[in-house]
């Protein structure tokens, strides 16, 4: 009877380590957000601030995707499939931003009709 009772319980020994990893990542992400907020108010060149903010945002995005979406635990093929879709979506958004830019629209031709 005791063997059947212990066999029904799953082994959750690694769950506590994952929990601590999630807490540590959340604390690191909060610290990076604090750095981003302080960085905006520092008297540095705008190009440097923008570059650092983009880099920190990319790090936060990749960290959240890898850990909180559990891609770090999945097979490489699934991560590549997600990355491919993300690249296609990014390219589509960038193309649409260029297409819909007001500088490329000929308003005189539109209003002539």
Order of alpha helices (4+ residues) and beta strands (2+ residues): alpha-alpha-alpha-alpha-alpha
